[in-house]
Amino acid sequence: MESLEQIRDRLLARFPGAKISILQNPGPAAEHSLLIDPACGREIALFLRDDEALQLDYCSNATGVDWPDKEVVETKKTTVPDPAGGPAKVIEEKTKRFEPGCLEAVYHLYSMALKHGPVVVRMRTANRSDQVALPSFTPVWRSCDFQEREIYDLYGIKFEGHPDLRRLLMWPEFKDHPMRKDYVAPDDYEWEPTPHDQVLARAKTHYPATPAPSAAPAQPETKS
C-alpha cells in the first residue's frame, strides 16, 4: 500500500486548494492519520474508495473526539550576553495563546479487495457550539450508519447527508451529549428505575419532602 505521504500528495493533486495534512501519532502504535477538509470530505471519501491503487472499500470503525477550548502557554528563550564578560543569561518569555476547541470524527478504512489498511481519516468541525456539521460518510460506506448516529448522540456532530440521523443510545428527549468533556450529569436520574448507592443518594435530594407522621391522639381512659 502507498505511504500516507503518497496518499496525501495524490489527494492534494486531485483536490487542489483542499486542506489535507498528516497528524502524527506519538503512541507506540504510530498509527498516523489524514486530517481532511470537510468542505470536500465526501469527494475525498469517494476517491479513497474507488481509486484503483487504494480501493478502501470498508470502514471498520468510526468514532468521535471532543477537543475543548484550551489556553496554550508558549515559552521563548533568548540568550543575552553579559556585558562584563561573564556567562550569558537565558531569559524566558512566556506568552499565552487561546486555541478554540472542535469536535472530530475519526474513520478507520480498509481494503477488503486488496487486503491492506488501515488508513485513518479525520474531519473536524469549526467549533463546539453552533458550527458542528460534517459530511456523512454513510452514503460512501454503509457501515458508517449506526456509528455516525452514535457519534451524533454522544458528541453532537451533525452529519449532513445521513439517511436517518437520530439518537441511537439515549432516548429522544435526552438533553446534551454525554461524551463531551464538559458534560455535567444530572442529579435527579429521573430515568433510573431502581436507583441505589451513590445514585440513590443524589436522587433523594430531588424527591418531594415527606411530611413527618403526626403523633397519634391520646386515647381516653376507660373505667372498668
Legacy VTK file of the C-alpha trace (Angstrom):
# vtk DataFile Version 3.0
C-alpha trace
ASCII
DATASET POLYDATA
POINTS 224 float
0.000 0.000 0.000
1.094 3.556 -0.621
2.501 5.521 2.280
0.357 8.135 3.993
2.532 10.848 2.458
1.909 9.460 -1.034
-1.837 9.311 -0.422
-1.825 12.885 0.864
0.140 14.122 -2.160
-2.227 12.406 -4.586
-5.228 13.861 -2.784
-3.742 17.355 -2.944
-3.139 16.889 -6.671
-6.703 15.649 -7.177
-8.287 18.320 -4.957
-6.188 21.477 -5.325
-6.904 24.006 -2.627
-8.189 21.430 -0.141
-6.687 21.391 3.337
-5.150 17.954 3.845
-2.419 17.218 6.366
-0.877 14.328 8.263
-1.366 14.095 12.022
1.417 12.218 13.789
0.517 9.681 16.466
3.265 9.708 19.118
1.981 6.497 20.716
3.593 3.054 20.344
1.213 2.121 17.530
2.380 5.129 15.481
-0.917 4.994 13.625
-0.721 8.341 11.854
-3.781 9.804 10.169
-5.021 12.144 7.465
-6.835 15.291 8.551
-9.022 16.222 5.593
-11.048 19.263 4.633
-14.771 18.763 5.402
-15.666 21.064 2.505
-14.709 18.277 0.088
-14.863 15.388 2.563
-17.422 13.346 0.615
-15.445 13.677 -2.632
-12.238 12.635 -0.877
-14.023 9.625 0.627
-15.243 8.523 -2.786
-11.723 8.880 -4.164
-10.295 6.714 -1.387
-12.940 4.077 -2.021
-12.785 3.999 -5.827
-9.099 4.633 -6.568
-7.613 1.509 -8.157
-4.444 1.592 -6.046
-6.317 2.057 -2.753
-9.808 0.538 -3.021
-10.604 1.369 0.610
-13.987 -0.295 0.383
-14.671 -0.931 4.085
-14.954 1.377 7.097
-14.416 -0.783 10.163
-14.803 1.886 12.803
-15.999 5.467 13.215
-15.777 7.358 16.467
-15.867 10.862 17.895
-13.427 13.037 19.836
-14.071 16.199 21.824
-11.313 18.832 21.833
-12.330 21.575 24.313
-11.079 25.140 24.195
-7.680 25.487 25.819
-5.058 28.024 26.669
-1.612 27.182 25.329
1.458 28.602 27.082
4.450 29.042 24.768
7.948 29.703 26.098
10.555 31.605 24.108
14.152 31.508 25.326
16.556 34.321 24.499
20.294 34.241 25.269
21.625 37.602 26.449
25.421 38.057 26.666
26.898 39.503 29.847
28.491 42.927 29.141
31.089 42.212 31.826
32.225 39.104 30.040
30.586 36.641 32.372
28.367 33.709 31.367
25.430 34.559 29.163
21.972 34.690 30.689
18.989 32.839 29.339
15.765 34.822 29.603
12.449 33.012 29.241
9.456 34.864 27.883
6.079 33.145 28.200
3.086 34.018 26.085
-0.449 32.660 26.238
-2.443 31.699 23.171
-6.103 30.699 23.038
-6.826 27.621 20.958
-10.529 27.127 20.151
-11.961 23.673 20.516
-13.707 21.454 17.986
-15.369 18.084 17.543
-13.749 15.373 15.474
-14.900 12.298 13.571
-12.340 9.523 13.020
-12.705 6.733 10.448
-10.581 3.562 10.034
-10.584 2.417 6.415
-9.501 -0.923 4.951
-9.427 -2.545 1.555
-11.098 -5.953 1.557
-10.256 -6.298 -2.138
-6.526 -5.592 -1.795
-6.104 -6.724 1.837
-4.444 -3.617 3.189
-5.072 -0.851 5.709
-5.919 0.841 7.881
-5.917 4.375 6.576
-7.156 6.631 9.365
-9.097 9.703 8.233
-10.192 12.597 10.448
-12.522 15.566 9.986
-13.008 18.448 12.422
-15.883 20.854 12.966
-15.402 24.621 13.027
-16.224 24.805 16.746
-18.105 23.012 19.525
-21.234 25.180 19.636
-23.060 26.340 16.536
-20.865 25.008 13.702
-20.791 21.277 14.344
-21.731 19.866 10.924
-19.648 17.396 8.913
-20.474 15.471 5.733
-21.778 11.971 6.353
-19.743 9.058 5.025
-22.702 6.679 5.226
-23.517 7.133 1.507
-19.924 6.045 0.788
-19.515 3.258 3.374
-22.780 1.772 4.616
-21.092 0.548 7.793
-20.881 4.177 8.998
-24.650 4.358 9.527
-25.059 3.359 13.183
-21.582 4.581 14.107
-22.301 8.120 12.900
-25.600 8.010 14.774
-23.677 7.076 17.908
-21.246 9.976 17.370
-24.185 12.341 16.864
-25.837 11.029 20.014
-22.803 11.173 22.307
-20.848 14.118 20.861
-23.363 16.208 18.921
-21.785 16.181 15.439
-24.482 16.686 12.805
-23.720 14.520 9.784
-25.152 16.176 6.696
-26.497 13.683 4.190
-27.001 10.879 6.707
-30.150 8.926 5.747
-31.515 8.565 9.308
-29.690 10.797 11.783
-31.257 10.372 15.220
-30.167 9.261 18.670
-29.029 5.678 18.980
-28.183 5.070 22.659
-30.040 7.816 24.505
-33.777 8.415 24.309
-35.093 11.174 22.018
-35.897 13.588 24.876
-32.404 13.327 26.368
-30.591 16.666 26.518
-26.940 17.340 25.696
-24.251 14.832 24.677
-22.795 12.682 27.475
-19.357 12.008 25.954
-18.402 15.673 25.784
-15.712 16.552 28.298
-17.733 19.379 29.825
-20.917 17.321 30.208
-22.485 17.570 33.652
-24.599 14.588 34.690
-27.991 15.421 36.257
-28.652 14.774 39.908
-32.211 13.541 39.657
-31.667 10.435 37.483
-35.338 10.564 36.662
-34.983 7.698 34.196
-33.228 5.369 36.653
-35.913 2.837 37.633
-34.057 1.380 40.630
-31.552 3.936 41.986
-29.081 2.603 44.532
-25.892 3.558 46.363
-24.484 6.885 45.133
-27.214 7.225 42.512
-29.864 6.897 45.211
-28.118 9.448 47.447
-28.075 12.022 44.629
-31.617 11.232 43.557
-33.023 11.673 47.066
-32.161 15.379 47.013
-34.862 15.771 44.336
-37.525 13.638 45.984
-40.559 15.538 47.341
-40.399 16.142 51.051
-42.368 13.596 53.055
-44.258 15.135 55.973
-43.355 13.720 59.356
-46.038 11.406 60.797
-48.206 13.193 63.336
-48.472 11.854 66.857
-51.462 9.595 67.462
-54.176 11.252 69.594
-54.327 10.121 73.209
-56.991 7.537 73.890
-59.481 8.321 76.692
-59.172 6.184 79.747
-61.836 3.529 80.174
-63.323 2.699 83.548
-63.622 -0.883 84.484
LINES 1 225
224 0 1 2 3 4 5 6 7 8 9 10 11 12 13 14 15 16 17 18 19 20 21 22 23 24 25 26 27 28 29 30 31 32 33 34 35 36 37 38 39 40 41 42 43 44 45 46 47 48 49 50 51 52 53 54 55 56 57 58 59 60 61 62 63 64 65 66 67 68 69 70 71 72 73 74 75 76 77 78 79 80 81 82 83 84 85 86 87 88 89 90 91 92 93 94 95 96 97 98 99 100 101 102 103 104 105 106 107 108 109 110 111 112 113 114 115 116 117 118 119 120 121 122 123 124 125 126 127 128 129 130 131 132 133 134 135 136 137 138 139 140 141 142 143 144 145 146 147 148 149 150 151 152 153 154 155 156 157 158 159 160 161 162 163 164 165 166 167 168 169 170 171 172 173 174 175 176 177 178 179 180 181 182 183 184 185 186 187 188 189 190 191 192 193 194 195 196 197 198 199 200 201 202 203 204 205 206 207 208 209 210 211 212 213 214 215 216 217 218 219 220 221 222 223
